[in-house]
Amino acid sequence: MTDPTTTEKSAPSPQAAPLHHRPVRSFVLREGRLTAGQQRAFETLWPRFGVDWQPGEPLDLPALFDTPQPVALEIGFGNGESLAAQAAAEAERGPGRNFLGLEVHRPGVGHLLLEIERLDLTNLRVMRADARALLRPPPDGGLPDASLTGVQLFFPDPWPKQRHHKRRIVQPDFMRDVARVLAPGGFFHAATDWAPYAAHMLEVIDALPELYQNTAGRGCFAERPASRPPTKFERRGERLGHRVFDLVYRRR
Ligand SMILES: C[S@@+](CC[C@H](N)C(=O)[O-])C[C@H]1O[C@@H](n2cnc3c(N)ncnc32)[C@H](O)[C@@H]1O
């Protein structure tokens, strides 16, 4: 599998490349070892549940799933346990939504593939890609306008140091890209245990009232929706005594 997070469409010659031209990523790719189970998951489960995508390719979302249903996207699912639990709960309730999970960290992707097998999920697909690349408008991005019923972003890397704030994934341009792929009435749900990042998200998204309505009211955080299972990073934050902030917006 080629790595979509590092593939450039056409690399400029070293002489032509400006010295400062380095993508500012919202993640650091820690390779980490795959367990034997995760290795097997890539070999046997990826062909069924994994989605190969390269920048510039359009993605046919309905064709990815067994049952055509509205699709919610989760960005940065980590080890995928909460996403798998959410997809399982949704399937149990009857016809509802399909889920597409995005993560760049290979062991996390392998872990979620194993969860899909363990829970026998048919409404969840997994992609290894940079969310910022996937959500870009055409011709670079992969998603059609208004193609998603929701986008969720749970405990994104907080990048606490001032000099790293530009790496935070929630920025005005990114939120415009998210708005493009959301269907009218679709939701954007974020959660974080890092209070300064919560304040930053609120400020950025509340400043786009033509695109998003804050369901809790301008300047307010939402109650934690019952549909969000606890995540690994959330439990870590709670052990450290952090408060958790939920933000729920509706696409106008
Ligand atoms: C702090 S972890 C939280 C993981 C999980 N949501 C949880 O709560 O346990 C953030 C995750 O986002 C992933 N990530 C960061 N930037 C990303 C991007 N641009 N596209 C896809 N995944 C990204 C990272 O690899 C990391 O696993």
The ligand as an ORCA input file, in Angstrom:
! r2SCAN-3c Opt
* xyz 0 1
  C      -4.914     12.806     20.275
  S      -5.303     11.542     19.151
  C      -7.000     11.159     19.540
  C      -7.419      9.830     18.995
  C      -8.887      9.427     19.287
  N      -9.825     10.298     18.618
  C      -9.154      9.395     20.770
  O      -9.853     10.284     21.269
  O      -8.660      8.453     21.436
  C      -5.475     12.398     17.609
  C      -5.408     11.480     16.409
  O      -5.659     12.227     15.216
  C      -4.854     11.711     14.184
  N      -4.710     12.789     13.190
  C      -4.133     13.995     13.379
  N      -4.187     14.730     12.253
  C      -4.843     13.972     11.328
  C      -5.202     14.195      9.966
  N      -4.892     15.339      9.359
  N      -5.862     13.215      9.314
  C      -6.170     12.048      9.940
  N      -5.847     11.779     11.237
  C      -5.188     12.735     11.923
  C      -3.558     11.345     14.882
  O      -2.816     10.373     14.165
  C      -4.045     10.822     16.223
  O      -4.222      9.433     16.218
*
